[in-house]
Amino acid sequence: MAFGASRDSTFNRGSEEMNKQELIGNVAETTGLSRGDATRAVEGVFDAITTALKKGDEVRLVGFGTFSCSKRKASTGRNPRTGEPMQIKESTQPKFKAGKVLKDSVGVRG
């Protein structure tokens, strides 16, 4: 089935979110894999993306989107309870930018 095509399954049930177990069930259903094989496949994809990001690489899935990391500089913020200034450490944040096919399939514009 092509990416973005509609299908009757647990994925397209109108709920507001899908958890990891539901994703695994959907992968098993749509691919014909056993649930165990689908679990290993989903975990493998997550592990591969995480490993690449840890190394500072970008993961580009044409049509779907790009996973990358960005550095946030250290800054001064305020403690919300006391209003006192506090130092916020530099950090690396994962990012995801949706690709054109994904945006078009869900009706996101911009």
Secondary structure, 3 states (H helix, E strand, C coil): CCCCCCCCCHHHCCCCCCCHHHHHHHHHHHHCCCHHHHHHHHHHHHHHHHHHHHCCCCEEECCCEEEEEEEECCEEEECCCCCCEEEECCEEEEEEEECHHHHHHHCCCC
